[in-house]
Amino acid sequence: MGLFKKNPFGHYLILKKWLIRIFGVLTHRRYRGFNELHIEGSEIIKNLPDRNVLFVSNHQTYFADVTAMFHVFNASLSGRVDSIKNVGYIWQPKMNIYYVAAKETMRAGLLARIMAYAGAITVERTWRSKGQEIKREVNPNDTENIGVALDDGWVITFPQGTTKPFKPIRKGTAHIIKNHKPIVIPIVIDGFRRSFDKKGLRIKKRGILQSFQIKEPLDIDYENETIEEIVSKLEYAIEQHPSFLKVIPNEEIQAMEDLNEKRRFGNY
């Protein structure tokens, strides 16, 4: 790697590498120490191509989810099977991993801005801004940047666009799948909401078993499936379709919502 080599977004790769190394070392015990990360399906990661792979996942915290993915992906590529034991794998990280994040989130403070340099593709929410419901057109530059990232490597996205469970899948993700025809890998996570605060920066509770399931690539007919069909497929794949509510007590869902509201208003 040349000392001044940049990625397609103008970020210096040597700086990005050191940021990933530092954050990897600092966060490792959050998933193997304070809490335990149970991983399934990591063998799928090793067999993926180097580019045009889209990971879709449910979302529980702003930063802890995607940080865990950086750990799991790099550990898997280094030969570990369903394990992030020994953080040495982060010394030579995969440099073309990106993640989609709300622009206002990644501008909220110095730490968020530093983390954005490690791979964020920032997008403007079309339905919410500064805690208020809004309605605005999709910024074409945002969609274009996701395409650039897919052309260069792997992209992580949380298609619900929120940490609240069982919210609708945003159709923008389906449009990206139709247009760029990536390999789509579903991921289902759990335990992060109980382990961390909403931002995913502060450890809220220790001794939580976090789960991280990587599923087989989705079978998608890019030409003939409709946007609605792809959205439905994504909902089932990341286990956020309304039918999954039947197996989760309503009281537990309400408790999650109440807890999120308390955090949002600074009461927790």
matplotlib code that plots the C-alpha trace (Angstrom):
import matplotlib.pyplot as plt

x = [0.0, 1.4, 1.8, -0.5, -2.9, -6.6, -9.8, -12.6, -13.8, -10.5, -9.6, -6.0, -5.8, -2.9, -4.9, -8.0, -5.9, -4.6, -8.0, -9.4, -6.5, -6.8, -10.6, -10.4, -8.0, -10.0, -13.4, -12.4, -13.3, -16.8, -17.5, -15.0, -14.5, -17.2, -19.7, -19.5, -20.3, -21.8, -21.1, -22.7, -21.9, -18.5, -17.4, -19.7, -17.5, -14.3, -15.9, -17.2, -15.7, -13.7, -16.3, -20.0, -21.2, -24.1, -24.6, -28.1, -28.9, -31.3, -30.1, -29.8, -27.2, -25.6, -22.0, -21.7, -23.4, -21.1, -18.0, -18.9, -19.1, -15.7, -14.4, -16.3, -15.4, -11.7, -11.5, -13.2, -11.0, -7.9, -9.1, -11.0, -14.2, -17.1, -14.6, -12.9, -10.3, -7.0, -7.4, -4.3, -6.5, -7.2, -3.5, -4.2, -7.8, -9.8, -9.7, -12.7, -15.4, -18.0, -21.1, -24.2, -25.0, -27.1, -25.3, -26.5, -25.3, -21.8, -21.5, -22.6, -19.2, -15.5, -15.6, -18.4, -16.4, -13.3, -15.3, -16.8, -13.3, -13.0, -15.7, -19.0, -21.1, -23.2, -26.8, -29.5, -32.6, -35.7, -38.1, -36.5, -34.1, -33.1, -35.8, -38.6, -40.6, -39.9, -40.5, -37.8, -36.5, -33.7, -30.4, -29.0, -25.5, -26.2, -27.3, -24.4, -21.9, -23.3, -22.8, -19.2, -18.6, -20.1, -17.8, -14.9, -15.7, -18.3, -21.1, -23.0, -26.5, -29.3, -32.3, -34.8, -32.8, -33.6, -32.6, -36.3, -37.3, -39.9, -39.9, -40.5, -37.6, -36.8, -37.3, -34.0, -32.1, -34.2, -33.5, -29.8, -30.1, -32.0, -29.5, -26.2, -27.0, -24.7, -24.5, -26.8, -25.8, -28.4, -27.1, -29.3, -27.9, -29.2, -28.1, -26.5, -29.5, -29.1, -25.3, -24.9, -26.6, -28.4, -25.3, -23.3, -20.5, -21.2, -21.4, -24.7, -24.7, -22.0, -22.3, -24.8, -24.6, -24.6, -25.6, -24.4, -25.8, -24.5, -26.9, -26.5, -26.7, -30.3, -31.6, -32.7, -34.0, -32.6, -34.4, -37.9, -38.5, -40.3, -39.1, -41.9, -40.9, -37.3, -38.4, -40.4, -37.5, -35.2, -37.8, -37.9, -34.1, -33.2, -36.2, -38.0, -41.2, -44.3, -45.0, -42.0, -43.9, -46.1, -43.3, -42.1, -44.4, -45.9, -44.8, -41.1, -41.6, -43.2, -40.4, -37.9, -39.8, -40.1, -36.4, -35.5, -37.7, -36.0, -32.5, -33.6, -34.7, -31.7, -33.6, -31.7]
y = [0.0, 3.4, 5.8, 8.4, 6.0, 6.9, 5.1, 6.3, 8.7, 10.4, 8.9, 8.0, 4.2, 4.3, 6.5, 4.4, 1.2, 2.7, 3.9, 0.4, -1.1, 1.3, 1.0, -2.8, -3.2, -0.7, -2.4, -6.1, -6.8, -5.5, -8.7, -11.0, -10.2, -7.9, -9.8, -12.8, -12.7, -16.0, -16.2, -18.5, -18.8, -17.2, -19.7, -17.8, -14.7, -16.5, -17.5, -14.1, -12.1, -9.0, -6.5, -6.0, -7.6, -6.0, -7.0, -6.3, -6.5, -5.5, -2.6, -2.3, 0.5, 3.2, 2.0, -1.3, -3.3, -2.2, -2.4, -6.1, -6.6, -5.2, -7.7, -10.7, -10.1, -9.6, -12.5, -14.7, -13.6, -14.4, -18.0, -18.0, -20.0, -18.4, -16.7, -13.4, -14.9, -13.1, -9.6, -9.9, -10.3, -6.6, -5.8, -6.4, -5.4, -5.6, -2.0, -1.9, -2.4, 0.4, 1.0, 3.2, 5.7, 8.8, 12.0, 13.7, 10.8, 10.8, 14.6, 14.5, 15.0, 14.4, 10.6, 10.1, 12.0, 10.0, 6.7, 8.0, 8.1, 4.3, 3.6, 5.5, 6.3, 9.1, 9.6, 12.0, 10.5, 11.1, 10.6, 11.9, 14.8, 16.0, 13.9, 15.3, 13.5, 15.0, 14.1, 14.9, 13.5, 11.0, 12.7, 11.1, 11.6, 9.3, 6.4, 7.1, 6.8, 3.5, 2.3, 3.5, 1.6, -1.6, -1.2, -1.0, -3.6, -4.6, -2.5, -2.9, -1.4, -1.4, -1.2, -0.2, 3.0, 2.9, 0.9, 0.3, -3.3, -4.3, -1.0, -1.2, -1.9, 1.2, 0.7, 2.4, -0.7, -2.7, -0.2, -0.5, -4.3, -4.0, -1.5, -2.9, -6.7, -7.3, -10.6, -9.9, -11.5, -11.2, -10.8, -11.2, -9.8, -9.8, -8.8, -5.5, -3.4, -5.1, -4.8, -1.1, 2.2, 3.4, 4.9, 1.7, 3.5, 2.9, -0.6, -0.8, -4.3, -7.1, -10.8, -10.6, -13.3, -11.4, -13.3, -12.7, -15.0, -14.8, -16.3, -17.7, -15.2, -14.4, -15.8, -12.7, -12.4, -9.0, -8.5, -9.8, -9.4, -6.2, -3.7, -4.9, -8.6, -7.8, -5.7, -8.7, -11.0, -8.7, -8.5, -12.2, -12.6, -10.3, -11.5, -8.2, -9.2, -8.5, -12.2, -12.6, -10.5, -13.5, -15.3, -12.3, -11.1, -7.7, -6.7, -7.2, -5.1, -2.4, -2.5, -2.0, 1.0, 2.6, 2.1, 3.7, 6.7, 7.1, 7.1, 9.5, 12.1, 11.6, 9.9, 6.7]
z = [0.0, -1.0, 1.7, 0.1, -1.7, -1.3, -1.7, -4.1, -1.4, -1.0, 2.3, 2.9, 3.3, 5.7, 8.1, 7.7, 8.4, 11.7, 12.7, 12.3, 14.1, 17.1, 17.3, 16.9, 19.9, 22.0, 21.3, 21.3, 24.9, 24.4, 22.4, 24.1, 27.7, 29.1, 27.0, 24.7, 21.0, 19.7, 15.9, 13.3, 9.6, 9.4, 6.8, 4.3, 4.6, 3.4, 0.2, -0.9, -3.8, -3.0, -4.2, -4.9, -1.7, 0.3, 3.9, 5.2, 8.9, 11.6, 13.8, 17.6, 18.3, 16.3, 16.4, 18.3, 15.5, 12.7, 14.9, 15.6, 11.9, 11.3, 13.9, 12.6, 8.9, 9.5, 11.9, 9.4, 6.6, 8.7, 9.1, 12.4, 12.4, 14.3, 16.6, 17.2, 19.6, 19.5, 18.1, 15.9, 12.9, 13.0, 12.1, 8.4, 8.0, 4.8, 3.6, 1.3, 3.9, 4.0, 6.0, 5.4, 8.2, 8.7, 7.9, 11.1, 13.2, 11.8, 12.3, 16.0, 17.7, 17.1, 17.8, 15.2, 12.6, 13.3, 13.0, 9.7, 8.2, 8.8, 6.2, 6.6, 3.5, 4.9, 3.6, 4.4, 5.9, 3.8, 6.7, 9.8, 10.8, 14.3, 15.9, 13.7, 11.1, 7.7, 4.0, 1.4, -1.9, -2.0, -2.6, -5.8, -4.6, -1.6, -3.9, -6.2, -3.3, -2.3, -5.8, -5.8, -2.5, -4.0, -7.0, -4.7, -2.0, 0.6, 2.0, 5.3, 5.5, 8.0, 5.7, 8.4, 9.0, 12.7, 15.8, 16.7, 16.0, 13.4, 11.5, 7.7, 5.3, 3.3, -0.4, -1.3, -0.3, -2.8, -5.5, -4.9, -5.1, -8.4, -9.9, -8.8, -8.5, -5.5, -3.6, -0.6, 2.7, 5.6, 9.1, 12.3, 15.5, 19.1, 22.5, 21.5, 22.7, 26.2, 26.2, 25.2, 25.3, 22.1, 20.6, 21.2, 23.0, 26.7, 28.1, 29.9, 31.1, 31.3, 30.9, 28.0, 25.3, 22.0, 18.9, 15.3, 12.6, 9.0, 6.5, 3.0, 0.1, -0.9, -4.1, -6.0, -9.6, -10.2, -13.5, -12.7, -9.0, -8.0, -5.4, -3.1, -3.5, -2.7, 0.4, 1.6, 1.1, 3.1, 6.0, 6.3, 5.9, 8.8, 10.8, 10.9, 9.0, 11.1, 11.3, 13.7, 16.2, 16.8, 18.6, 20.6, 23.5, 23.0, 26.5, 25.4, 22.3, 24.3, 26.8, 24.0, 22.7, 26.1, 26.8, 23.4, 24.3, 27.7, 26.1, 23.4, 25.9, 28.1, 31.0, 31.0]

ax = plt.figure().add_subplot(projection="3d")
ax.plot(x, y, z, "-o")
ax.set_aspect("equal")
plt.show()
